Amino acid sequence: MDQDGETYCALPYDRAQLSVVIPTFNTAQMTLRCCRAVLASLPAESEVIVADDGSTDGTAELLAREAPSVRVVRLESNRGFAPAANRGVAASRGTIILLLNSDAIVDADALAAFLAAFAADPKLGVAGARLLNPDRTPQWSGGSAPTLAWMIGVVSGAGQLARFVRRRKVRAQREVDWVSGAAMVFRREVWGEAGPLDERFRFYCQDIEFCLRARDAGWRVAIIEEARVIHAIGGTVAADSALQHDPARLWPDLLAWGGMRYGPVWMFFARLVLTLTAILRIAGRAFRRRDNAPFIRAMKAIRRI
């Protein structure tokens, strides 16, 4: 542990080939499983950094005992995903950086597939994994820049129906506008041009905005189909199950992002539509559960925007 309270295993070089940065908050056992999967296939001259966002469940102590090669950078208070991720990346030394959710498990060949993709294409700036559900069915991994129609689908829950649509066979590398931050890899120079993650977003959209800024700077963004990662959606907030897929927290970030990208007129009309969509969905969930807490959170979110 250094003088700033960071626990780490010193590396014998100044620059790592790959840095894997894992933000976490009160998911100690899940983070350990994530780290073990990474360490099992970690390339030589690489590092793993856990950005502990003020956890109170003994995450740092567990990792020091069970995975001592993992470096832990600890924030003294819980500040959210983006600040933790930014702190972890700032502490990293890799020329290639993987930002990985603590509820994600990399397949054995995923890290090698990422590195091969960057080595083969010098204009590839950001890459995402082919995300899979725990049952290994496909999970949404990225796509085109969000539109109002797309946001309505996400906030209403209708977007989940996309899994029933037949998917065409895709290439090993598929260019998109953005990739999911659950397993997002980028070059260090891209972080210098398009980073850090925007800390104004509490739960969502940091990955979308970062990828679009990278594209604006001339970099390619793609999903690497051979880099497969199992992602338990919402697992990083498992300590509070109410956070999982909660549109009261989802749609304010989407709306704020859209206002930044498309302007105040768009935001005015989008706010009306998304407010109604979110209220209807949350009210329906509250009625089914006989629990009005999500509805109350939605009303508080509306007043903040």
N, C-alpha and C positions, 0 to 999 in steps of 0.2 A: 504494500500500500504506500502510495507516494504522499508528498506533503499536502496535496489537494484532496486527499481522502479517496483516491482512485486505487483500486486493486488491479494488479496486472502482472502478466508474465513478460518480462523484457525480451524483445526479439534481437537477434544478433545482426540486424541490418537496419538501414535507415528507411528503405522503401520496400514494401511488401508487394508481391505479385497480385494478391487479392485480399481485400478486407471485407469481412462479413460483419455487418453492423445489425444488431438485434435489439430494438427498443422493447422494453418490457415494463409492466406495472402490475405487481401482485400476481404473477403467474409463474411462481418459482419452479414447480415440477414440469410445467409445460415448456418453460424456457430451457430447462436442463435437457429435455428430450430433443428440442430443436438444436441445441448445441451439439449433442452427441451425434445427431445425424450429419451435421455439417463437418464435425471433426473426423468422421469416418471416411470422408472423401475429400478432405481439404488438400489442395495442392501444396507442394513444397513452397517455402518462403511466403506463407500467407498467414493471416491472423483472424481471430474471432473477437469481436468487441460486443459486449452487452451494455447497452445504455439503460441503466436502472433508473426509472423515472420516479424516484422517491418511494420505492416499495417498502412495505412494512411486514412482509411475509418471509423475510430471511433469504431473499433471492441471492444477494451477494455472498452470504455465508455458505449457502448450498453449493453455489458454483465454485467457490474457493476450495471446498472440500471434495466435490465430485468431478469437477472439470477445471483443474488449476491452470491449464494453459489458456483458458479464456480470460481476456482482459475485461474488467468491469469498470465502467465509468458511471459514477453515481451522481444523480441530481438530488439535492437535499429535500426538494418538495416536488409533488406531482404537478407537472406542467403540461402534459399532453404529449401525443405522439410526435408532432412536428418538432417541438423543442428537444425532445429526447433524441430523435433521429439526427437532428442537426448537431447536437453535442457529440454523438457517437461518430459521425462522419468527420467532424473537426478533429477528433482524436486519432483518426485512422491514418494509415500510411500507404495504402494500396494504390496502385495505378488503376485498378478496376475495383469498384466498390459494389457490394451486394447489400441492399437494404432489405431485411427479412423480418417478417412478423414472427413473434414468439410462438404463434399457433400454427406455424408452417413446418413441414418436414420435407427436406430436399431428397429426391431420389439419388441413388448412388452415382449416376452419370450427369446430374444436373449441372454441377459446378464446372466440370470439364466442357460441357456443351456451351455454357455461357462464354468461357474463355476462348473456345475455338471460334465462336461467332464473332467476337471482337477482333481476334487475330486475323480473320478472313476479310473483314470489312472495316477499313479505317474511318469510314463515314458513319458507322453505327455508333450512336452516342448513348442511347438508352435501350435496354432490352428487358423484356418481361418473361416470366415463366409461363408454361402451359399449366395453369392451376387446375387441380383436381379436388373434388370433394373427398371426404374420407372413404367413400365407397368406390373411389376412382372414376366416377362419372365427371364429365367436363364441367368446369366452373368458369364464369365470365372472367377473362384475363386482360381485357383491354378492348379498344375499338376506336371509333371516330370521335371527334370532338362533340361533347354533349349538346343536344338541341333541346328546346322546350318540350317537344314531344317525347324525347328520351327521358327527360327528367320526370314528366308526368308518369311514364311507365314505371320508373324506379320508385317514386314516392307512393304511387298507388299500389305497388306490389305486382302489377301486371307484367313487369319485366321478367318475373320468375317463370312465366309461361314460355320464354324463349328456349328453355331446355327441351321442350317438346317438338321444336322445329328441327327437321332433318338438316344436319350440317354437311356441307361439302368437304371432301378431303382437302386438307390445307397443306401448304408448303412447309418445309422445315423452318423457314424464316418468313414471317408474314408482317409486312409493314403496316403500322397503325398510327393513329394520332397520339395515343396514350396507352400506358400499361399499368396494371394494378401495382400499388405500392406494397402489396403483401410479399412480393418477391421481385424487386426492381433493381437492375444492375446498370451502372453507368461508369463512364470514364471520369477520372478526376478532373480533367480539363472541362468536361461538360458541367460538372458541379460548379466550377469556377465561373462559368458563363451563365448558367441557368439557375443555380442554387443560391441560397439554401431553400429548404421547404418553407412555404409561407405559413408562418405561425398564427395568422389570423383565422385559419380554419381549424376548428377544434377536432373534428373526427374524420372528415372526408375532404376530397378535392385537392389535397396537397400534391398527390401523384399526378393528377390531370394537369394542373397548372405547371408543374415542373417539366413534364414531358412537352407540353405545348411551347414553353419557353425554349426548350432545347431545339425543337423543330424550327422555331422562329430564328434561332441562331445558325441554322443550316445543318443540323445533325439529323440522322435517321433514327426512328423509333420503331422497334419491331418486337414481336412475340417469337421466342425461340421454342418451337414445338418439341424439340428433343430435350429441353430442360424442364422436367416435370417436377412439380412441387405440390404436395398434398396440403391443403389449406382448410382448417376448421373455421369457417366464417364466424366471426363474433367471439372466437375463443380468447382473444386478447383481452376481452372485457368480461370474461366468464365470472369474475367475482361479483358482477352486477348484471344478472341475466336480463334485466330490463333494458339494458343498452343494446342488446342484440337486435339488429334490423329495426331499430326504433326510428320511424320517420320523423318524430319530433326532433331528433338530432341530425338526421340525414338531410332533410330538405333545407334548413337554414344555410348549411354550407354550400349546397348546390345553388341556392338562390344568390348568395353572396358572390360565388364564383361567376355565375352568369352575368351579374351586374357589372363585375370588373371587366369581363370580356366583351359583352354586347351593349353596354351602356344603360343610362337611367330610364329611357323609354321602355326598352325591353324589360328591365327589372320591374317597372310599375305593373305591366300587364302580367308578367310571369308570377309576381307576388300574389296577385289575385287568384290566378289559376292554381298555383301550388298550395296556397293557403287552404282553398276549398278542398283540393285533393287530399292533403294531409289530414284535415279535420275529419273528412268522411272516413278515411282509413282508420285513424286512431279511435274515432267514436265507435266504429264497428268492432275493433279489437276490445275496447273497453266494455262494450255491451256483452260480447261473448265471454269475457273473463270476469265480468261484474267487478271491474277494477277501473276506477277513474283516474288513477295516477298518471298513465300515459297522456290522457287528454289534458290534464292540468299542465304537464310539462310542455305540451304543444302550444297551449295558450301563452305560456311564459316565453317560448321561443318566438312566437309571432310578435309579441310586444317588443322584443329586442331588435327586430329588423325593421 
